[in-house]
Amino acid sequence: MSDSLVIIPTYNEKENIEKIIRKVFSLTQPFHVLIIDDGSPDGTADIVKSLQSEYDGHLFIEERAGKQGLGTAYIYGFNWALQRKYQYIFEMDADFSHNPDDLSRLRDACIQGADVAVGSRYVKGVNVVNWPMGRVLMSYFASMYVRFITRITIQDATAGFKCYRRIVLETIPLEKIRFVGYAFQIEMKFTAIKFGFKVVEVPIIFTDRTEGTSKMSTKIFREAFLGVIQMKVSSWFRNYSRAKSSNFNVEG
């Protein structure tokens, strides 16, 4: 039995999904893997299900009808994890932009005192491989913009490679997380900090996907840009007392 669950949302990741699953299960630290597939027409879910007998009791899949957004996939996965006894819950992409070897480093950061460990591209310079300069600048300045509006100090505000201690996801009212695209990543960090949790950045090297298609779009970017202001204003009227928050309270 593992105390660590890696949640990987997928949509049309047939080129990567078997390789990323096998890589996670090859690590010394035992992890379980939960795939949240949004009805991939390319057969991603079938590939995962074909591997379940090989990784019996360690590999899980939840299938949803159609593309419902990154944020809703993770919320679904968080609730799934909280109904079980996982103590460390991870977000990771399927396309190897996040190196599975870094999972243990994120977990170690939480064991050593962090409540949320963020795999950060910008905490030590700019560590991005294979991105065009335009996208590097957009991502880097997006994080600057988030820091300016929210006054949080996270260098990589849009990072999607993270480890949460269970208590964080038990405390945050997940039903009130409103963003579904990459703004979801900002909102989760901001909310964790507002609740008084310790968020630590762990330097990683981010490598752009070499197979499959990016899910970034203008709509997703717009949601993040405008959503940060809405999120900050809404925070003035919210109660971030841990005593008043409610979520799953499964013993673990």
Order of alpha helices (4+ residues) and beta strands (2+ residues): beta-alpha-beta-alpha-beta-alpha-beta-alpha-beta-beta-alpha-beta-alpha-alpha-beta-beta-alpha
